[in-house]
Amino acid sequence: MANIILTGTSSGFGLLTAKTLAKIGHTVFATMRNVQTKNANAARDLSDWAEREGVKINIVEADVTSDKSVKAATENIASQTDGAIDVLINNAGTGYIGLNETLSAEQTNQIFQINVIAADRMIKAVLPYMHKRKSGLIINISSITSRQNIPVMGVYSASKAAIDALSVSYHYELKSSGIDVAIIQPGAYQSTDIVSKQMIPDNPDVINQYGEDMINYTKGVFQYFEPSESSRDPQEVADLIADIIDTPQGKRALTNMIGAGPLGDAISEINHSIQNLVETILGNRGVMA
C-alpha cells in the first residue's frame, strides 16, 4: 500500500478520494488550509471518520500557495514515512464562471496561483523523495475545460490548460527516472457545488457593457453547474484515481478523461494529437517517448 499526499481534502473530489483510498488500505496524508479555523470542522469530521472506519488518514496543515507551508508539510510527512512518498495528488483548485473582465488582474493571478503554481510547488517538494527511491506517481486534477475554451470560463480554462501543459512536460521529463505523471480531466460534477464556492468578482458592474446574448449565456452556464438529481456522481473520479494508483508503473495513461459526455470524442482527439506531436518532436531528437 502507498503513502499518498492529497491536497484540497476539505470537500468535493478531495474528500471523496481521501476516503476511497484509505478504505482500500493506503495511508493518506490529507492536506488542507486553516485546519484550526475555517476548515476545523472538515478536518475533525474526516479524522473522526477515519478513526471509526479504522483507516489511515492523517490531517496535515498545508497552504499550497506558500513555499514555507508546503516545505513544512512535506518534511512532516516524510518524517512519518521514512522518506517514502509514493503518490502526490494535486487536487486543490478553484474555479470561476463569469466574464473575464469581471475579475481583477489580482484575482486572475490568484486563480493561476492556486491551480498552477501551487501544483508545481507541491511537485517540486516531493520530487527529491521520489528521485531518491527512483519511483513515484504524480496525479494532477485538471478539467475538460482545458480543451474546451468557452466564454465565461476563460480564466479557469486557461489555468487548466496550463496545468495540462506542465503535466505533459513533467510526464516525459520524469519517465526515465521511474516517476509517472498522469492527468485527470473531469467533466462537470455539479454535486461538488463549485458555483457556491467561487470568488466574488472585483468588477461585477462591467457586465452592463455586454450584450444580452452573453449575459443570458452566462446565466445558462451557471445553471448547468448547479446540483440536480441528474448530476453525475463524483465518486467516479475518486475510483479512477484509485485505478490509476493500482496500475503498474510505466503502464499508466498520460491523460484520463471522465464525465465528458458528448464532448468526449473531440477532447480525446485533441489529447491524442498533443501527445503524438510531443512524441514526434522527441523522436526526431533521439529521445525515447
N, C-alpha and C positions, 0 to 999 in steps of 0.2 A: 504494500500500500504506500501511497505517496504523501509527502509533506507539501501542502498546497497553500500558496498565498493568494487570497482572493480579495480584490478591492471592491468597495461600494456594496457592503453587505447589509445595510440597514433596511433595504426594501427591494422589491422588484426581482429582476433576474438574479442579483447577487444573493439575496436572502434564500431564494429557492435553490440556487446552486450550492450554497453552503450546506443546506440541509441534505440535499441529494447526495453530494459527495461524501459527507460524513456518514450517512446511513450505509453507504457502500463499504465503508471501512477506512477511508482516507482520513488523515489528520488535516483539518482545515484551520488556517490562521486567517480569521475573518477580520479584515480591517475596515475601519470607518472613522470619520472625524467626530470630534465632540462627544466622546464616549461618556464623559461626566456631565454633559449639559444637554444639548439638543437631541442627541441620539442615545441618551441614557436609558430610556425605556426600551428602545430597539436592541441595545446591547444586552440589557438584563433579560429580555424575553428570549433572545437567541441562546444566551448562556444557560438559562433555566431549561429551555427545550432540550439542549444537548445533554444536560445532566439527567433529565427524565428519560431520554432515549438511550443513555449510556454510550454516547458517541463523542468523538474528539473534535470539539470546536473551541479554539482559543480566540477570544476577542482581543484585538490589538489596535490601539490608537494610532492612526496614521492619516495625516493630511497629505494627499498625493501631490498637492501643489507646492509643497515645502521640501526643500532639499534636506533640511535638518530633521524634519519629522520622518521622512522616508528612510533616511540613514539610520535613525534610532530604531525605527520599527523593524527594519531588515536585520540589523545587528541583534536585536532582541530575539527575533525568530530563529536566526542562525545559531544563537547560543543555546536554544532549546532543542535543536535538531542536529547538533554537532556539525553544522555547516551543510547539512543535506537539505537543500531547497530543490524539490523536484519539478514543481509546476508553479508558474505565475499566471494568474488570470486577471487581465486588465479589464475590469467591468465598470469601474467608476466612470460616470459620464453625466453630461447634462444636455438637454435638448431645448429647442426653441422653434415655435411655429409663429410666424408673423413676417411682415415686410422687413426686408433687410435694413431699411432706413430707420425703422423704429428703434433699432439697437444703437447705442453709442459705440464709438470705437473701443472704449474701455470694456464694454460688455462683449463685443466680438472677441476681444483679446481674452476675456475670461473663459469663453466657451472653448477657444483653442487651448488655453492653459489646462483646462480640465480634461478635454477629450483627446489631446495630442501630446502636449509637453509632459503632462503627468504620467501618461503611459510610458513614454520614453524614459522618464526619470525612474520609474519602477524597474524597467528592463535593465537599465544600467546598474541599478542597485543589486539585482540578483545575478547578473551575468558572472561576476567574479566567482561566485559559489558554484555555478553551473560549469564554468570552464574548468575549475579545479577537479570536478568529477567527470568531465567530458560527457555530460548528459544533461538533459533538461527539456522542458516544454514551456513555451510561452504562447498563451492564447489571448488574442486581442478581440474584444467585442466591438464590432463595427455596426453597420446597418446597410440595408439595401439602398438607402438614400445616398450612399457613397457612389452609386452608379446611376441614381435617379435624381438628377439635378433639377428639381421642380421649383417653381416660385414659392415663396413664403417659407421655405425651409433651406434657403441658400447658405446661411452661415453654418447651420448644423450639418448640412450635406458636405460643405467644404471641409469641415473638421473631420468628418468620417472618411472622406476621400483621402485626406492627409494621413490618417492612421492606417488606412489600407496601403497607401504607397510606402509608408515607413515599414509596415509589416512585411511587404513583399521583399523589400531590400534586406531586412534582417533575416528573412527566411533563407535567402541564398548565401548571405554572408556567413551564417552560422551553421549551414548544412554540414560542412565537412568537419565541424567541431563537435558533432554529436548532439546538437541542440536543435529541436524542432520549433517552428513557428507556424501557428495556424490562425486564420481569421474566421470569425463567425459573423455572418451578415443576416441578422434577423429582420423580418418584415415588421409590420405594425402589430404589437401585442398591447391592445388597449387596456387590458386589466392591470398593467403596470402603472397606469394612470399618470403618464408623463406630463400631460397638459396641466394638471393642477399644481405641478411642482416647478414649472418653468419660471425663469426670471421675469420680473416686471420690466418692460422696456422703458428706457430713459426718455424716448422721444415718441410717445404714443400719438401725439396730435398730427404728425406728418401724414397719417393715414387719410386725412381730409384732402390731401393733394392728389390722391389716386382715384382712378376711375371706378365706377360701380362694379364693373366686371371683376376687378382684382379684390375688391372688398368682399364681394359675395364668394369668390373663390377661397379667400382666407377663412371665412366662416365655415365653408364646406370642409376644408382640411381639418379645422378644429373639431367639427362634429365627427369626422372619421376616426379621430383619436380618442373619443370619449368611450369609456367602457360600456358594453352592452351584452346581452345574452349570447350574441353570436361571436363575441371576441374569442380569438384563439387563446389556447392555454399556454402561458409562458413556461410551464413545466417542460414543454418540448425543447426549449433552449437549454435548460439545465440537463436534460437527458442527453442532448447532443454533446454538451461539454464532457459529460461522463464518458460517452462513447469515444471521443477523441483522446481522452486521457488513457483509456483502455487499449487504444490502438498501438501496435508496436512502433518503436522509434524508427523513423525513416519511411514509414508507411502512411503517415497522416497527410490528408489533403491540405493544400495551402488555403484554399477558400472553401467555406462551408456555409452555404446559404440555406435559410429555413424560413418558412412562413411568407414567402414572396408572392404566393398566389399566381395570378395570370402573368405577372411580370417576370416570373422565374426564368423562363427560357431566354428572354432578352438579356437579363442580367448575367445568367450563366455564360452566354456567348461573349459578353464583354470580359468577364473574368478569364475565360479561356484565351481570349485574344491577347490580353495583357500578359498572361503567363507565357504564352507562345512567343510573344515579342521579346520578353526578357530572356528567355532561354535561347532564342536565336542570337541575340546580342552576345550572351555569354559563350555560346558555342563558337561563334566567329572569333572569339578571343581565346579559345582553347580552354575555357573553364567548363567543367562538367556540371550540368544543372541537376 
